[in-house]
Amino acid sequence: MASPARLTLDPAFRIAPVEPRLFGSFVEHMGRCVYTGLYEPGHPAADADGFRTDVLALTRELGVTLVRYPGGNFVSNYQWEDGVGPVEDRPSRLDLAWRSVESNRFGLGEFMTWAGKAGVEPMMALNLGTRGVTEALQLVEYANYPGGTRMSELRRAHGADKPYDIRLWCLGNELDGPWQLGHKTAAEYGRLAAETARALKRFDPGLSLVACGSSNSGMPTFAAWEAEVLEAVYDLVDHVSLHAYYDPSDGDVDSFLASASDMDHMIRSIAATADHVGAKLRSRKKIGLSFDEWNVWYQSRFKGESSLDWAEAPRLIEDTYDVTDAVVVGSLLIALLRNADRVKIACQAQLANVIAPIRTEPGGPAWRQTIFHPFALTARHAHGEVLRVEPEGPAISTARYGEAPAIWATATHDDATGEIALFVVNRDRRGPCRLDVELRAPVRPVEHLEIADGDPSAANTAAAPGRVTPRPGTGLRMNGRRAELTLHPVSWTLVRFAPASPQE
């Protein structure tokens, strides 16, 4: 066993409240995320609106609070008007982002009905790739104005008498990327985003707006893009977006396990860039970060959009996730919580089938992928305030990120219940690690769960949907206000502590 690690849990060491919006997801018209994922009329589990009730139940169990829609790359070629009104009158269109045929049977109204049933907040993306200010204003008027105008009366004629009142809007998607339809320079995008934001704020000053940040930290314009865009929009927007995907396909397992080091660095870099712009503009406003696309993605297996044949709802990027992937997803959630003072929104991409925690078969079952479990447990138990937790202990050597801590952790404290939840991963593949926890509050353990397996490549499938699940942990011992944990190699662990009675 490696030398022990140690950390301190003190309810006084607070970073920021846990934002419910950190547990967002993403639904894009891509592959089978919508069609045969969320929506499949005629499925044995479909309700009267055509929504798969098995997927709705899993969405609620996952703990999703917010869903970004309808893209993604898809939105930069999307005409939202195609997806409203009588379904039989809606046109089919070519989606140039994913070389698919879009039937438009599922659109804004269907999404809002689904969101209501799922109990999630909508986060709507605007097309600023091939469209502009006029179309954005028309969509917001359609969605949010009560009635008496052309667009609001059109919504009412389509069956939605009350406005949808969508409060959170993305000003485009990944427009720094040359793959994006309507790709722009920072100057071009900054001006368009500012014009759009100014118009939307005039319509409703209470709308919350997200400007496009870099598509990933490897972009040649990373941080420079944010600096130029934010100078144009700083007083008009509330957040800037971050996107990151981590690919295990190259065989560098240690670097993959340390992916949260990159996410953490990316967050800190963009926060510093935003603060620099704020200082330059002599503004006291703090721009929030919206990490509205993140996940594990076997991206190197994808041969690119040009390799796709035109099809409706094809099987696209349906990665099967294993135990190692689940541990990395758990560690990325830890990174988001550790930066809760700046990250106010986060969306795991995507919800169903496409690099997703939920998988389905047309006409068949739905099941939880391995990555479902750390998300669901974190969403369920991370409440109150995020605590500053700084583990000390052994490190692992990685080719991509240098020395990375073997133990990566965060914790939350709920003032209402007194509960402390500790979330921790052991990135070390070589063996178990002992973790000594100093507890600066009188507490007792009430739950100990872990995701680990003798075979880190174990995965869940339609034939074996329960192969990998959280199991009761072993190796937890208490000694007064100290806890000793044995963490299995390549593992994710949750320990919940409740207030101890005076006799304990």
C-alpha positions in Angstrom: 0.0 0.0 0.0 1.2 3.5 -0.8 2.0 6.0 1.9 -1.2 7.3 3.5 -3.0 10.5 2.5 -4.7 12.8 4.8 -7.2 15.6 4.7 -9.3 17.8 7.1 -13.0 18.3 7.1 -14.0 21.5 8.9 -17.5 23.1 8.4 -15.9 26.5 8.8 -13.7 26.1 5.7 -16.2 27.2 3.1 -15.8 27.9 -0.6 -19.3 28.7 -1.8 -22.9 27.3 -1.8 -23.6 24.3 -4.0 -25.5 25.6 -7.0 -28.3 23.3 -8.1 -27.4 24.3 -11.7 -24.1 22.4 -11.4 -26.0 19.2 -12.1 -27.2 20.0 -15.5 -27.3 17.8 -18.6 -27.5 18.4 -22.4 -30.0 17.3 -25.0 -28.9 17.9 -28.6 -30.5 16.8 -31.8 -27.6 14.5 -32.5 -27.7 10.7 -33.1 -30.4 9.0 -30.9 -30.4 11.5 -28.0 -33.8 12.8 -28.8 -35.4 10.2 -31.1 -35.5 6.7 -29.5 -33.8 8.4 -26.5 -36.2 10.8 -24.9 -38.9 10.6 -27.5 -40.3 7.4 -29.0 -44.0 7.3 -29.7 -45.1 3.7 -29.9 -42.6 2.4 -27.4 -44.2 0.2 -24.7 -43.1 2.8 -22.1 -44.1 5.8 -24.1 -46.7 8.2 -22.5 -49.4 10.1 -24.4 -46.9 12.7 -25.6 -44.5 10.1 -26.9 -41.9 10.5 -24.2 -40.2 7.3 -22.9 -41.3 7.1 -19.2 -38.4 4.8 -18.4 -36.0 7.6 -19.6 -37.9 10.2 -17.6 -37.7 8.0 -14.5 -33.9 7.6 -15.0 -33.5 11.4 -15.6 -35.2 12.1 -12.3 -33.0 9.4 -10.5 -29.9 10.9 -12.1 -30.8 14.2 -10.3 -30.6 16.4 -13.3 -31.7 20.0 -12.5 -31.2 21.8 -15.8 -31.0 20.8 -19.5 -29.3 22.7 -22.3 -31.1 22.4 -25.6 -31.1 22.0 -28.7 -27.3 22.1 -29.2 -24.4 22.0 -29.6 -23.2 22.2 -33.1 -26.8 21.4 -34.2 -28.0 24.8 -33.2 -25.8 26.8 -35.6 -27.9 25.5 -38.6 -31.2 25.3 -36.8 -34.4 27.2 -37.7 -36.5 27.0 -34.5 -39.7 27.8 -36.4 -39.4 24.3 -38.1 -40.0 22.6 -34.7 -43.3 24.4 -33.6 -46.9 24.1 -34.7 -48.7 21.0 -36.0 -46.3 18.1 -36.4 -47.7 17.1 -39.8 -46.9 20.6 -41.1 -43.3 20.6 -40.0 -40.6 20.3 -42.7 -37.7 17.8 -42.7 -34.3 19.6 -42.9 -30.7 18.6 -43.4 -28.7 19.0 -40.3 -25.2 20.0 -41.6 -23.5 19.6 -38.2 -24.0 15.9 -38.0 -25.0 15.1 -41.6 -28.4 13.9 -40.4 -32.0 14.3 -41.6 -34.0 16.2 -39.0 -37.7 15.4 -39.0 -38.6 18.2 -36.5 -41.2 16.0 -34.9 -39.6 17.1 -31.6 -39.2 20.8 -31.1 -39.5 23.6 -28.6 -43.0 22.7 -27.4 -42.2 19.1 -27.0 -39.0 19.9 -25.1 -40.7 22.3 -22.7 -43.4 19.6 -22.0 -40.7 17.0 -21.5 -38.8 19.4 -19.2 -41.9 20.0 -17.1 -42.4 16.2 -16.7 -38.7 15.7 -15.9 -38.7 18.6 -13.4 -35.7 20.4 -15.0 -35.0 24.0 -15.8 -34.5 24.7 -19.6 -31.4 26.4 -20.9 -32.0 27.4 -24.5 -29.3 28.0 -27.0 -29.7 30.6 -29.8 -28.4 30.2 -33.4 -25.8 32.9 -33.8 -24.0 30.9 -36.5 -26.3 31.2 -39.5 -28.8 33.6 -37.9 -28.8 36.7 -35.8 -30.5 39.3 -33.6 -33.9 39.3 -35.3 -34.3 35.5 -35.1 -33.1 35.5 -31.5 -35.7 38.2 -30.5 -38.5 36.4 -32.3 -37.7 33.1 -30.4 -37.6 34.9 -27.1 -40.8 36.7 -27.8 -42.5 33.4 -28.9 -41.2 31.7 -25.7 -41.6 34.4 -23.1 -44.1 37.1 -24.0 -47.6 36.5 -22.5 -49.8 37.4 -25.5 -51.1 40.0 -27.9 -48.1 40.1 -30.3 -47.5 38.1 -33.4 -45.0 35.7 -32.0 -46.7 35.2 -28.6 -50.1 34.6 -30.3 -48.4 32.1 -32.6 -47.3 30.2 -29.5 -50.8 30.3 -28.1 -52.2 29.1 -31.4 -49.8 26.2 -31.1 -51.3 25.2 -27.8 -49.2 26.9 -25.2 -51.4 29.6 -23.6 -49.0 30.6 -20.9 -45.4 31.7 -21.7 -42.6 29.3 -21.2 -40.6 31.9 -19.3 -37.2 30.6 -20.2 -34.7 32.5 -18.1 -31.3 31.1 -19.3 -30.1 31.7 -22.8 -26.8 30.7 -24.6 -25.6 33.2 -27.2 -24.6 30.6 -29.8 -22.3 27.6 -29.5 -18.5 27.1 -30.1 -18.2 29.9 -32.6 -14.5 29.9 -32.2 -14.3 26.5 -33.9 -13.8 26.3 -37.7 -16.1 23.2 -37.7 -19.0 25.4 -36.5 -21.4 26.7 -39.2 -21.1 30.4 -39.0 -17.6 30.3 -37.4 -16.4 33.7 -36.4 -13.4 35.6 -35.2 -13.5 36.8 -31.6 -14.2 40.4 -32.9 -17.0 39.2 -35.1 -18.6 37.1 -32.5 -18.1 39.7 -29.7 -20.0 42.3 -31.7 -22.9 40.0 -32.6 -23.1 38.7 -29.1 -23.2 42.2 -27.7 -25.9 43.3 -30.2 -28.0 40.2 -29.3 -27.5 40.6 -25.6 -28.4 44.3 -25.7 -31.6 43.5 -27.5 -32.5 40.6 -25.2 -31.9 42.7 -22.1 -34.1 45.4 -23.5 -36.8 42.9 -23.9 -36.3 41.5 -20.3 -33.4 42.8 -18.2 -33.8 39.7 -15.9 -32.7 37.2 -18.6 -29.5 35.4 -17.8 -27.1 35.2 -20.8 -24.1 33.0 -21.5 -21.4 34.1 -24.0 -19.4 31.5 -26.0 -16.0 30.8 -24.6 -13.4 28.5 -26.1 -14.4 25.1 -27.4 -11.6 23.5 -25.5 -8.3 24.4 -23.8 -6.3 23.2 -26.8 -7.7 25.9 -29.1 -4.9 28.2 -30.4 -7.0 31.2 -29.3 -7.8 29.8 -25.8 -8.1 32.6 -23.3 -7.3 35.2 -25.9 -10.8 34.5 -27.4 -12.4 35.1 -23.9 -10.4 38.3 -23.3 -11.6 39.8 -26.6 -15.2 38.6 -26.4 -15.6 39.6 -22.8 -14.4 43.2 -23.5 -17.3 43.5 -25.9 -20.0 41.9 -23.7 -18.8 42.2 -20.1 -21.7 44.4 -18.9 -24.3 42.5 -20.9 -23.8 38.9 -20.0 -23.8 36.9 -16.8 -21.6 33.9 -17.8 -19.0 32.7 -20.2 -19.0 29.0 -21.4 -16.3 26.3 -21.1 -16.3 23.0 -22.9 -14.0 20.0 -22.3 -14.1 16.3 -23.2 -11.5 13.7 -22.0 -10.5 10.9 -24.3 -9.3 7.6 -22.9 -8.6 6.1 -26.3 -4.9 6.7 -26.5 -4.0 4.2 -23.8 -2.4 6.8 -21.4 -4.5 5.7 -18.5 -2.7 7.6 -15.8 -3.1 10.9 -17.7 -6.8 10.1 -18.3 -7.3 9.4 -14.6 -5.8 12.9 -13.9 -8.2 14.6 -16.4 -9.7 16.8 -13.6 -6.3 18.5 -13.3 -6.9 19.9 -16.8 -10.5 20.9 -15.9 -9.3 22.6 -12.8 -6.6 24.5 -14.6 -9.1 25.5 -17.4 -11.5 26.9 -14.8 -8.9 28.9 -13.0 -7.5 30.2 -16.3 -10.8 31.5 -17.6 -11.8 32.9 -14.2 -8.5 34.8 -14.2 -9.0 36.0 -17.8 -12.5 37.2 -16.9 -11.3 39.0 -13.8 -8.5 40.7 -15.8 -11.1 42.1 -18.3 -13.3 43.2 -15.4 -10.3 45.0 -13.8 -9.4 46.6 -17.2 -13.0 47.8 -17.5 -13.0 49.0 -13.9 -16.0 46.8 -13.2 -16.8 45.2 -9.9 -19.0 42.6 -11.6 -17.9 39.0 -11.5 -18.6 36.9 -14.6 -19.8 33.4 -13.7 -18.5 30.3 -15.6 -20.9 27.9 -17.4 -19.2 24.6 -18.0 -22.1 23.6 -20.2 -20.4 20.7 -22.1 -18.2 18.2 -20.3 -17.8 14.4 -20.2 -15.6 11.5 -21.1 -15.7 10.9 -24.9 -13.8 8.3 -26.9 -13.3 11.1 -29.4 -10.4 9.6 -31.4 -12.8 6.7 -32.4 -15.0 9.2 -34.2 -13.9 9.7 -37.8 -15.5 13.1 -38.2 -18.7 14.4 -39.7 -17.6 13.8 -43.3 -17.6 10.0 -42.5 -21.3 10.0 -41.8 -24.0 9.1 -44.3 -27.2 11.1 -44.3 -29.7 9.4 -42.1 -32.5 10.1 -39.6 -31.5 9.6 -35.9 -28.4 7.4 -36.7 -26.4 5.5 -34.0 -23.7 8.1 -33.4 -21.0 8.2 -30.7 -22.8 5.7 -28.4 -19.8 5.1 -26.2 -20.0 2.3 -23.6 -18.4 3.4 -20.3 -16.4 1.3 -17.9 -15.3 1.6 -14.2 -12.3 3.8 -15.1 -14.6 6.2 -17.0 -16.9 6.4 -14.0 -14.0 7.3 -11.7 -13.0 10.1 -14.1 -16.5 11.4 -14.3 -16.6 11.4 -10.5 -13.3 13.3 -10.4 -14.6 15.9 -12.9 -17.7 16.5 -10.6 -15.2 17.0 -7.8 -13.4 19.7 -9.8 -16.7 21.5 -10.5 -17.6 21.5 -6.8 -14.1 22.6 -5.8 -14.6 25.7 -8.0 -18.2 26.4 -7.0 -17.2 30.0 -6.2 -16.9 30.6 -10.0 -18.7 27.7 -11.8 -22.4 28.4 -11.5 -23.7 26.2 -14.3 -22.5 22.8 -15.6 -24.0 20.4 -18.1 -22.8 16.9 -18.7 -23.1 16.1 -22.4 -25.3 14.3 -23.3 -28.3 12.8 -21.5 -29.3 9.8 -23.6 -27.4 7.5 -26.0 -24.8 10.0 -27.3 -21.8 9.9 -24.9 -24.5 9.5 -22.2 -25.2 8.2 -18.7 -28.5 6.7 -20.0 -28.6 4.2 -22.9 -31.7 2.9 -24.7 -32.7 0.5 -27.4 -35.5 1.3 -29.8 -38.6 -0.5 -28.6 -36.4 -2.1 -25.8 -34.9 -1.3 -22.5 -33.2 1.7 -20.9 -30.3 1.3 -18.5 -27.7 3.1 -16.4 -24.2 3.4 -17.7 -21.3 3.3 -15.2 -21.0 7.1 -15.3 -24.6 7.4 -14.2 -23.8 6.5 -10.6 -21.2 9.1 -9.5 -23.4 11.9 -11.0 -26.6 10.6 -9.4 -25.0 10.2 -5.9 -23.2 13.6 -6.1 -26.4 15.4 -7.2 -28.3 13.6 -4.4 -25.9 14.3 -1.6 -23.9 17.5 -2.4 -25.9 20.1 -0.5 -25.2 23.2 1.4 -21.7 24.7 1.3 -18.7 23.3 -0.5 -15.8 22.9 1.9 -12.2 23.6 1.2 -10.5 20.2 1.2 -6.8 19.9 0.4 -5.6 16.3 0.5 -1.9 15.6 1.2 -0.3 12.4 0.1 1.2 10.4 -2.7 1.2 11.4 -6.4 1.0 9.7 -9.7 3.2 10.6 -12.7 1.4 11.5 -15.9 2.7 12.2 -19.3 0.2 14.9 -19.9 -0.1 16.7 -16.6 3.1 15.9 -14.7 2.7 14.9 -11.1 -0.9 14.7 -10.0 -2.3 13.9 -6.5 -3.4 10.3 -6.2 -6.2 11.4 -3.9 -8.6 14.0 -5.3 -11.5 15.1 -3.0 -14.1 17.6 -2.0 -16.9 17.7 0.6 -20.1 19.6 1.3 -21.7 20.6 4.6 -25.5 21.1 4.9 -26.3 23.6 7.7 -29.9 22.4 7.8 -29.1 18.8 8.6 -25.5 19.0 9.9 -24.5 16.3 7.3 -21.1 16.3 5.7 -20.6 14.4 2.4 -17.1 13.5 1.4 -16.4 12.7 -2.3 -13.0 11.2 -3.0 -11.3 9.3 -5.8 -8.1 7.2 -5.8 -6.4 7.7 -9.2 -3.6 5.3 -8.4 -3.8 2.0 -10.4 -1.0 0.4 -8.4 -2.9 -0.4 -5.3 -5.1 0.8 -2.5 -4.4 3.9 -0.5 -5.2 4.7 3.1 -6.8 8.0 3.7 -6.8 9.6 7.2 -9.6 12.1 7.7 -9.6 14.7 10.6 -13.2 15.6 11.4 -13.5 19.0 13.1 -17.1 18.4 14.0 -18.8 15.7 16.1 -20.1 13.3 13.4 -20.7 9.6 12.8 -20.7 7.8 9.4 -24.1 6.9 8.1 -23.3 5.7 4.6 -20.2 4.5 2.8 -20.4 3.7 -0.9 -17.8 3.0 -3.6 -17.5 2.4 -7.3 -14.6 0.0 -7.9 -14.0 -3.3 -9.5 -11.2 -5.9 -9.8 -11.7 -5.3 -13.6 -11.6 -1.6 -14.2 -12.8 -2.3 -17.8 -16.1 -3.7 -16.5 -19.2 -2.0 -18.0 -22.9 -2.1 -18.0 -24.8 -3.3 -21.1 -28.4 -4.1 -22.1 -27.6 -7.8 -21.3 -26.0 -6.9 -18.0 -27.3 -3.5 -16.8 -26.3 -4.0 -13.2 -22.7 -5.3 -13.7 -21.3 -2.1 -12.2 -23.2 -0.4 -9.4 -22.2 1.5 -6.2 -21.6 -1.0 -3.4 -21.3 -0.6 0.3 -17.7 0.3 1.1 -15.3 -1.6 3.3 -12.3 -0.5 5.3 -13.8 2.5 7.2 -12.8 2.8 10.8 -13.6 5.6 13.3 -11.4 6.7 16.2 -13.0 9.7 17.9 -12.9 12.6 15.5 -10.8 10.7 13.0 -11.8 8.4 10.2 -9.5 6.0 8.4 -10.5 4.9 4.9 -9.0 2.3 2.6 -9.5 3.4 -0.9 -9.3 0.7 -3.6 -7.2 1.5 -6.7 -9.1 3.4 -9.4 -12.1 4.0 -7.2 -14.7 6.7 -6.4 -16.0 6.9 -2.9 -18.8 8.6 -1.0 -18.9 8.8 2.8 -21.8 10.6 4.5 -21.4 11.8 8.1 -24.3 12.9 10.3 -24.1 14.8 13.6 -23.3 12.6 16.5 -25.3 12.5 19.6 -23.6 13.6 22.9 -23.2 10.0 23.9 -21.3 9.0 20.8 
